[in-house]
Every structure is written in structure tokens, then in C-alpha cells.
């Protein structure tokens, strides 16, 4: 069996800037460090060793233990583990001897210090390998020069260099000579078959701190003289502050000061409880210059956009109007989704200490560089004066792409002349958030002589439309007459990226539509998809983002591994395939009826994301994405009434329960292709997989999320809101 046809099965409940030094190359800041002895054994606590700087990514201790810095923000997607694994692999050191530290914002030595779009590994793959391989080659060259042999006669193994005569040197023993050598422009990277670290399970490098509660997250951060700020913001979107009375707030024990900034009021206190109590004691009056928005209004506005003719065309192939005029059959359906909050387990928070010398920032942020620049601009300071440290994040899902909470902290610190940490309550987090926009899709397909001849997708969204790349995803290229049109309504409700932006709902709409299209055409659902993919093979259209061959492989593997069509009576299945964030996914949902309700028991998930750096971490991402997709499709409901959110805590906002999470069986396609995204691609297909399975179980088709809005579908005993 070829490598392309293999899969791994699981089932359970840079961004680096290159610089030309010496002769040109990739290594940065090559400094001296002490000798690492071949037989040295590091102590258990690698963090307590004294390390010597090697380059922007690597430090090495006297006994051979290595510290590798992870430059990108860690939001639970595992890059703090997987990125150093890539460097360690090419550096050729033992993973057990590696200690990992979170890098700070450093625009001189790193680029793309961003956590978003499932792109960290994809962009970092080649630069990180070259970083490790270049360091290894320079050390080998130095050892070869000492021995008087050709570097090709030398080899490395876990931090030790050997030659054909059996001589050995630790990396540290030749660093002085290596530092004086010309940096090689071209280095040889390892073949996949020689990997020792990449492709093996590695525990989360922060796991001990996470489970023992050691300081790690932004909420854990403390500094001398720090005060807590709780901020009162407009209670409804579209309102502005008119007047306020802070007398009672200042009388609260522990409250230090009350400050107005813009249309917000900050209560500063010695501790979080006092700050939040002081905020509740504030009295404020608000005004609005226009009608405050409600979900009922949004529904009408979005439907009006779909019925109108004011669209921007993102892709247009052939002539869809002609295809529909000549069609034997036409299918048209509309799909709807609500706003969604992010609901990170760790509410928004950030520390700032603005002084005349510098702006010191610490906290959980997905976009450290952009946030630092925004703060420097706001305070009219040079960007070089900003020092930003990243903490681990208790969830991000796109919310921490927007550094509004960090900007607030800096602005308040600048006014108060004190180190300040802004802390959101759960109610702050949900009521003053940046939400997934409400979206409606209308999809129309034409069928002529048993073939899909036309496809027209219209999107109506609040504030922002789909990315320009998404119209080039499947089924683009597979249907001769294909058009994607978008329209938007500009709202004062803040919206932005939510895990797997836009595809998180588009996958449900399109893949539900394809199932229904197959039913109308009276053809096999899998065959319809495979036949369409055949038409894309060999395409010269460079706009097409997905690989029909890789998509075909995940489809066929999912059919095989899920037992598609062979389940016993009473088990109903739903199929979906999807491409997003550069990865190909197929999922099959197994559903049974309990008390008349369809219940999701299992999801079989097949993923082609290229080379898998850390299978254990990959498994976590895949399972988390699937369960998140199932939960929000089923229960995620959020809206507005006169500019005010309809839910501000989990008593009103329903999340999936642990007992409701299905078993996720994962199959990873093995190949030698460069790794692609994994934090997001398994979420979008999940909603369509269970919706298609629900149709098989109940005979009823779902068009809107969340599914709990369908009482005729979920017709059993009413499920509790608070478990």
C-alpha cells in the first residue's frame, strides 16, 4: 500500500525573519554557549537550568538541555508544542531534553506572530525546519574542521556529532568555532522517513502547569502596584454615554478611582470583586441617535438583501441565467444562522503599565503586533517603546484577534498613571463582545439531462461578507455555470471572526443542499460529489483552492471507515465533505432515535492535513472542532432586542454538555505533503453531517441553526436549559 493510501486511526471519548549574516543565511544572533557533553543527563526540571543564548529560537544549557522559544500565540491549538518540535527535529536533539518557552513580541526576529486562520504551522513549516537544520549544519561544519574531515563524513544524533573514526563531540564543544564560520545558504532537510520527533505523540508542554493551576494564563498575571479595572460600557449597541454619577461607586470598599474614557467608565480597585462591585454601583444615563437594532429587524433586512439586486459578484463562470432557463429541474433553498458569541472559558483581560520609558503589556492576545501598533498609535508613542508579552489563552476562537480589551487597559493605565489589568466578567464578555455575524444563504442549482449545469450562491450578512478565497472552494470548478454573489447590511453591532470564519455555517448550507440535490436528482449522495470532483481533475484554473484528488481520498476513506450504508437498523447516517483552511475533511454522523429525538452517537472524521507534526495534538484539535461544530449547530442561539443581547450568561445561552458529546473516530491520511490547518477545518462539516443524519432519521430537512428551533424535529421531552 502506498504512502498516499495509508491512514492513522484514533478513537476516544513564522514567521521567522531571515537575515544575511556572514555569507548569507538563516541563523539569527549566533552567540556563544557552554559545552554540552555527549553523556550528560538533564535534571527533571529543565526550567531551572542556566541557559546560554544560541539564536532567536534556541538556547542550550551546559549539560545539553535545549530551550526552544515558540513565537506564536498559544490559544489551545498546540503551536507551543508543535512549533518547537519542528526545530528540534532538524536540530537533531532529543525531545526529552527540550524545554519550551513562550516568545515575546519581537518584530526584528519573527514575522507573523499571529494565531488565526489555522495558518501558524503552514507558514512556519519551512522557516522552522531551516532554522534547526542551519544550526545543526554549522555545528557539524565546526566539528569537521576540528577533525580535519569533510562535513559529509559526519553525522548527528540527539545533540552529539560523530565521524567515521568514532570521534564524538557535543554541540556545545564546537560552538566557538561554529560562530566564526560562514552561514550556509543551502542546507539539507531531513527526509520524512528519518523523522524521530515529528509524527510522534508529544504531551502539551504546559500540561503540568494547567492541571496544577500554576500561573500561566492572563488572569493569573500579577505585578507590583497593579490595580484591577472593571469597565462599564454602553448597555446597548448604538448608545453613547450622556452623564454618570460615581459617588456610590467610590464609596465601595477597595475602590481606588473612577475614570471616564470615551463612552466608557472604568472603576479601579484593589481587587476584582471590589472593581466589579463598584461598577454595579455606578449610575449612568445613555442616549442613542437612531433606532436600536433587533434580530427581528435583521431577519427582514437580510431577506430583503437576498431578494434584491445589490450584490457584489465574487466569482462568475459561464452563464447561470441561461443554465436555469434551460434546466429540467431547479432546486432553491435558503439557510439561516444567528449571531454567536465566542464564550472563551477565560474572559477577556489584559495588563498594561504605561510609563514615560515604555509601554509594558502582558496578556492573552492572538494578534500581538497589530495590538501593540494600535496602542502605540492611540497613545502617540513610537512602536519601539512597546514591550508585549504573551500569556497562554483560555480559548480564543477569533475573539482575541481583536485587542480592544488590551487597548482599554493601556488607555486606562495612561490616564491613571498606574499599572492596570482590565478584567471582563462573563456578562461583560457576552454583552460587549465581537460576534459571529448573522448570515443567510440562498443556493440555487440547475439540473439538465441528469447533470448539474448551474449553481448560484447568494450571501446576505451583517457587516462583512465571505472571504475572497471561499468562492474558489468546492464546488467551484466542478460546475460550468457557477456564480457567487454577496451583499451586506452595515450594523453598529460589532462582528468579526468566529472559529472557521464563514465556512462554519457555509459548510452546513452547501452540504445540506447537496444532499437534497442528490435526492431530487435521484442519484447516490456520495456519487454526486465524486462525479463533480472528476470534472475538476486536471484543471488549469489557478483560482481553485482544493485538490480533487485529496478530497476524493478523504471521501472514500470516510465511506469505508464509517461503514456507510451498512449500519444496523435504527442507526441513521449523514455524510459531508468539505475543504477549508487548506485541509480536506470528510465526516459521517451516526444518529439514533431516543424518545423520538435524534441523538448524535458518533462522528467518523477523516482528515488530510499533510504531515502531522504531533498526532496527539492533532487528535485534540480534530475532536474539539467536531464537538464544537455539533454543539453550536444544535444549541448556539444568540440575538438582540433593542441593541441589547438576548443572553449574557450560560443560564440563557445553551452549550453542549459533556454527556451529549459524541464519540469521534479520527482517521488521518498519511502523506509527505507540507502540513496545513487543523484548528478549524473539522468544525464546519459537523453541522451538515448531523443535519443530513437527522433527515435520514426523521424525514425532515433542517435549514436554520440552531436545530433546537425545530420543535417538530426534536419532538421528545423538552431538554433542560440548565443541566
Residue, then its C-alpha position, 0 to 999 in steps of 0.5 A: x500500500x502506498x504512502x498516499x493510501x495509508x491512514x492513522x486511526x484514533x478513537x476516544x471519548x513564522x514567521x521567522x525573519x531571515x537575515x544575511x549574516x556572514x555569507x548569507x543565511x538563516x541563523x539569527x544572533x549566533x552567540x556563544x554557549x557552554x559545552x554540552x557533553x555527549x553523556x550528560x543527563x538533564x535534571x527533571x526540571x529543565x526550567x531551572x537550568x542556566x541557559x546560554x543564548x544560541x539564536x532567536x529560537x534556541x538556547x542550550x544549557x551546559x549539560x545539553x538541555x535545549x530551550x526552544x522559544x515558540x513565537x506564536x500565540x498559544x490559544x489551545x491549538x498546540x503551536x507551543x508544542x508543535x512549533x518547537x518540535x519542528x526545530x528540534x527535529x532538524x536540530x537533531x536533539x532529543x525531545x526529552x531534553x527540550x524545554x519550551x518557552x513562550x516568545x515575546x513580541x519581537x518584530x526584528x526576529x519573527x514575522x507573523x506572530x499571529x494565531x488565526x486562520x489555522x495558518x501558524x504551522x503552514x507558514x512556519x513549516x519551512x522557516x522552522x525546519x531551516x532554522x534547526x537544520x542551519x544550526x545543526x549544519x554549522x555545528x557539524x561544519x565546526x566539528x569537521x574542521x576540528x577533525x580535519x574531515x569533510x562535513x559529509x563524513x559526519x553525522x548527528x544524533x540527539x545533540x552529539x556529532x560523530x565521524x567515521x573514526x568514532x570521534x564524538x563531540x557535543x554541540x556545545x564543544x564546537x560552538x566557538x568555532x561554529x560562530x566564526x564560520x560562514x552561514x550556509x545558504x543551502x542546507x539539507x532537510x531531513x527526509x520524512x522517513x528519518x523523522x524521530x520527533x515529528x509524527x510522534x505523540x508529544x504531551x502539551x508542554x504546559x500540561x503540568x502547569x494547567x492541571x496544577x493551576x500554576x500561573x500561566x494564563x492572563x488572569x493569573x498575571x500579577x505585578x507590583x502596584x497593579x490595580x484591577x479595572x472593571x469597565x462599564x460600557x454602553x448597555x446597548x449597541x448604538x448608545x453613547x454615554x450622556x452623564x454618570x454619577x460615581x459617588x456610590x461607586x467610590x464609596x465601595x470598599x477597595x475602590x481606588x478611582x473612577x475614570x471616564x474614557x470615551x463612552x466608557x467608565x472604568x472603576x479601579x480597585x484593589x481587587x476584582x470583586x471590589x472593581x466589579x462591585x463598584x461598577x454595579x454601583x455606578x449610575x449612568x444615563x445613555x442616549x442613542x441617535x437612531x433606532x436600536x437594532x433587533x434580530x427581528x429587524x435583521x431577519x427582514x433586512x437580510x431577506x430583503x438583501x437576498x431578494x434584491x439586486x445589490x450584490x457584489x459578484x465574487x466569482x462568475x463562470x459561464x452563464x447561470x441565467x441561461x443554465x436555469x432557463x434551460x434546466x429540467x429541474x431547479x432546486x432553491x433553498x435558503x439557510x439561516x444562522x444567528x449571531x454567536x458569541x465566542x464564550x472563551x472559558x477565560x474572559x477577556x483581560x489584559x495588563x498594561x503599565x504605561x510609563x514615560x520609558x515604555x509601554x509594558x503589556x502582558x496578556x492573552x492576545x492572538x494578534x500581538x503586533x497589530x495590538x501593540x501598533x494600535x496602542x502605540x498609535x492611540x497613545x502617540x508613542x513610537x512602536x519601539x517603546x512597546x514591550x508585549x508579552x504573551x500569556x497562554x489563552x483560555x480559548x480564543x476562537x477569533x475573539x482575541x484577534x481583536x485587542x480592544x480589551x488590551x487597548x482599554x487597559x493601556x488607555x486606562x493605565x495612561x490616564x491613571x498613571x498606574x499599572x492596570x489589568x482590565x478584567x471582563x466578567x462573563x456578562x461583560x464578555x457576552x454583552x460587549x463582545x465581537x460576534x459571529x455575524x448573522x448570515x443567510x444563504x440562498x443556493x440555487x442549482x440547475x439540473x439538465x439531462x441528469x447533470x448539474x449545469x448551474x449553481x448560484x450562491x447568494x450571501x446576505x450578512x451583517x457587516x462583512x461578507x465571505x472571504x475572497x478565497x471561499x468562492x474558489x472552494x468546492x464546488x467551484x470548478x466542478x460546475x460550468x455555470x457557477x456564480x457567487x454573489x454577496x451583499x451586506x447590511x452595515x450594523x453598529x453591532x460589532x462582528x468579526x471572526x468566529x472559529x472557521x470564519x464563514x465556512x462554519x455555517x457555509x459548510x452546513x448550507x452547501x452540504x445540506x443542499x447537496x444532499x437534497x440535490x442528490x435526492x431530487x436528482x435521484x442519484x447516490x449522495x456520495x456519487x454526486x460529489x465524486x462525479x463533480x470532483x472528476x470534472x475538476x481533475x486536471x484543471x488549469x484554473x489557478x483560482x481553485x483552492x482544493x485538490x480533487x484528488x485529496x478530497x476524493x481520498x478523504x471521501x472514500x476513506x470516510x465511506x469505508x471507515x464509517x461503514x456507510x450504508x451498512x449500519x444496523x437498523x435504527x442507526x441513521x447516517x449523514x455524510x459531508x465533505x468539505x475543504x477549508x483552511x487548506x485541509x480536506x475533511x470528510x465526516x459521517x454522523x451516526x444518529x439514533x432515535x431516543x424518545x423520538x429525538x435524534x441523538x448524535x452517537x458518533x462522528x467518523x472524521x477523516x482528515x488530510x492535513x499533510x504531515x502531522x507534526x504531533x498526532x496527539x495534538x492533532x487528535x485534540x484539535x480534530x475532536x474539539x472542532x467536531x464537538x464544537x461544530x455539533x454543539x453550536x449547530x444544535x444549541x448556539x442561539x444568540x440575538x438582540x432586542x433593542x441593541x441589547x443581547x438576548x443572553x449574557x450568561x450560560x443560564x440563557x445561552x445553551x452549550x453542549x454538555x459533556x454527556x451529549x458529546x459524541x464519540x469521534x473516530x479520527x482517521x488521518x491520511x498519511x502523506x509527505x505533503x507540507x502540513x496545513x490547518x487543523x484548528x478549524x477545518x473539522x468544525x464546519x462539516x459537523x453541522x451538515x453531517x448531523x443535519x443530513x443524519x437527522x433527515x435520514x432519521x426523521x424525514x425532515x430537512x433542517x435549514x436554520x441553526x440552531x436545530x433546537x428551533x425545530x420543535x417538530x424535529x426534536x419532538x421528545x421531552x423538552x431538554x433542560x436549559x440548565x443541566 
